[in-house]
Amino acid sequence: MSRAARSRSMGGVTLKDGTTAVLRPIRPEDEPELSALYARLSPETVYRRFFSVMARLPPSWAHILANVDYERRMAIVAVSPDNRLIAVARYDLNDSGNEAEIAIVVQDQWQGKGLGTMLLAELLNYAEAKGIRRFRAHLLTENRRMLDMLGRLAEVLEHHDERGVTSLLLIPRPRANPEDP
Ligand SMILES: CC(C)(COP(=O)(O)OP(=O)(O)OC[C@H]1O[C@@H](n2cnc3c(N)ncnc32)[C@H](O)[C@@H]1OP(=O)(O)O)[C@@H](O)C(=O)NCCC(=O)NCCS
C-alpha cells in the first residue's frame, strides 16, 4: 500500500454517525482553541489524558502543545463543522530518536464515533513517513477503550503495569488506516 493511500484520511472524514470532521496538522494559531477544548472536556477525560485534573490548561502548556516542529514533535487535530477543535493526537520523539510517545484526546460528545481510531491511525502513518517505527503510550490501566484501540492499530511489544498506569511499547500494524478494507 502506498504512503499516499495510507494518508488519504488527512482532510475530511466521515464519522460513524454520518457527521464530518477535518483532520489537519496543528498550527500555532490553535493555541487559544486548544485551551478552549480543554475547558470543554469532562474531568474524567482530562484525567485519562493528563493523569491529573487542573482548573484550566496552563497557558505555557497550551503554547508548547500548539507549537510543534512537525518532525520530532507533531500533533494532528480534528476540527468540527462549526470550526471547533474536537480532538488532538500527538507524538513526541525521545532524545535518542528511536521511540515516540503518543497521546490522544477526543472531546466527550465526539467519542465513540470512530474519530479516535482515525486520528491515531493518521498520526501513526505520518510518523511512519518520518521514519518513526516504535511508539510508547502511557495510559491508566483501567482505560480499556484506549488499550483496545491501541491493540487494534499496533502490536504490543512490551506491556508494563505499575501503580495503576500501563506503559506500552508498540509498533503499528501494517495497515494502520481503519478505512482500508
Ligand atoms: C480513548 C479515546 C481517544 C478513544 O477515542 P474515540 O473517538 O472514542 O474512539 P473510537 O470512536 O474510535 O472508538 C474506539 C473504541 O472504543 C469504544 N468506545 C468508544 N466510545 C465509546 C463509548 N462512548 N461507549 C462505549 N464504548 C466506546 C468502542 O469499542 C470503539 O470500538 P469500535 O470501533 O469497536 O466501536 C477517547 O475515549 C478519549 O479521548 N479518552 C480520554 C483520553 C484518553 O483516554 N487518552 C488516552 C491516554 S493518552
The ligand as a MOL file (V3000), in Angstrom:
LIG
                    3D

  0  0  0     0  0            999 V3000
M  V30 BEGIN CTAB
M  V30 COUNTS 48 50 0 0 0
M  V30 BEGIN ATOM
M  V30 1 C -9.5380 6.8310 24.1110 0
M  V30 2 C -10.1970 7.8070 23.1320 0
M  V30 3 C -9.1190 8.6640 22.4860 0
M  V30 4 C -10.9280 7.0000 22.0620 0
M  V30 5 O -11.4720 7.9060 21.1230 0
M  V30 6 P -12.8800 7.6210 20.4310 0
M  V30 7 O -13.0740 8.6370 19.3650 0
M  V30 8 O -13.9130 7.4880 21.4480 0
M  V30 9 O -12.5590 6.2070 19.7890 0
M  V30 10 P -13.4010 5.4330 18.6980 0
M  V30 11 O -14.7410 6.0330 18.4850 0
M  V30 12 O -12.5010 5.2640 17.5370 0
M  V30 13 O -13.6720 4.0870 19.4320 0
M  V30 14 C -12.7100 3.1580 19.8050 0
M  V30 15 C -13.4190 2.0410 20.5440 0
M  V30 16 O -13.7560 2.4910 21.8440 0
M  V30 17 C -15.0460 2.0270 22.2220 0
M  V30 18 N -15.8530 3.1930 22.5620 0
M  V30 19 C -15.6450 4.4480 22.1750 0
M  V30 20 N -16.5450 5.2570 22.7290 0
M  V30 21 C -17.3520 4.5030 23.4730 0
M  V30 22 C -18.4540 4.7930 24.3020 0
M  V30 23 N -18.9250 6.0500 24.4730 0
M  V30 24 N -19.0590 3.7660 24.9380 0
M  V30 25 C -18.5880 2.5320 24.7950 0
M  V30 26 N -17.5390 2.1890 24.0130 0
M  V30 27 C -16.9250 3.1790 23.3710 0
M  V30 28 C -15.5810 1.2480 21.1230 0
M  V30 29 O -15.3750 -0.1190 21.4510 0
M  V30 30 C -14.7360 1.5950 19.9300 0
M  V30 31 O -14.5200 0.4560 19.1840 0
M  V30 32 P -15.4380 0.0630 17.9120 0
M  V30 33 O -14.6870 0.5860 16.7380 0
M  V30 34 O -15.4990 -1.4270 18.0040 0
M  V30 35 O -16.7700 0.7270 18.0730 0
M  V30 36 C -11.2430 8.7170 23.8450 0
M  V30 37 O -12.1430 7.8950 24.5250 0
M  V30 38 C -10.6320 9.7190 24.7950 0
M  V30 39 O -10.3510 10.8460 24.4330 0
M  V30 40 N -10.4460 9.3120 26.0740 0
M  V30 41 C -9.8810 10.2060 27.0810 0
M  V30 42 C -8.4060 10.4740 26.8790 0
M  V30 43 C -7.6140 9.1990 26.8770 0
M  V30 44 O -8.0150 8.1930 27.4470 0
M  V30 45 N -6.4410 9.2320 26.2620 0
M  V30 46 C -5.5600 8.0780 26.2680 0
M  V30 47 C -4.3030 8.3250 27.0670 0
M  V30 48 S -3.2240 9.4460 26.2360 0
M  V30 END ATOM
M  V30 BEGIN BOND
M  V30 1 1 1 2
M  V30 2 1 2 3
M  V30 3 1 2 4
M  V30 4 1 2 36
M  V30 5 1 4 5
M  V30 6 1 5 6
M  V30 7 2 6 7
M  V30 8 1 6 8
M  V30 9 1 6 9
M  V30 10 1 9 10
M  V30 11 2 10 11
M  V30 12 1 10 12
M  V30 13 1 10 13
M  V30 14 1 13 14
M  V30 15 1 14 15
M  V30 16 1 15 16
M  V30 17 1 15 30
M  V30 18 1 16 17
M  V30 19 1 17 18
M  V30 20 1 17 28
M  V30 21 1 18 19
M  V30 22 1 18 27
M  V30 23 2 19 20
M  V30 24 1 20 21
M  V30 25 1 21 22
M  V30 26 2 21 27
M  V30 27 1 22 23
M  V30 28 2 22 24
M  V30 29 1 24 25
M  V30 30 2 25 26
M  V30 31 1 26 27
M  V30 32 1 28 29
M  V30 33 1 28 30
M  V30 34 1 30 31
M  V30 35 1 31 32
M  V30 36 2 32 33
M  V30 37 1 32 34
M  V30 38 1 32 35
M  V30 39 1 36 37
M  V30 40 1 36 38
M  V30 41 2 38 39
M  V30 42 1 38 40
M  V30 43 1 40 41
M  V30 44 1 41 42
M  V30 45 1 42 43
M  V30 46 2 43 44
M  V30 47 1 43 45
M  V30 48 1 45 46
M  V30 49 1 46 47
M  V30 50 1 47 48
M  V30 END BOND
M  V30 END CTAB
M  END
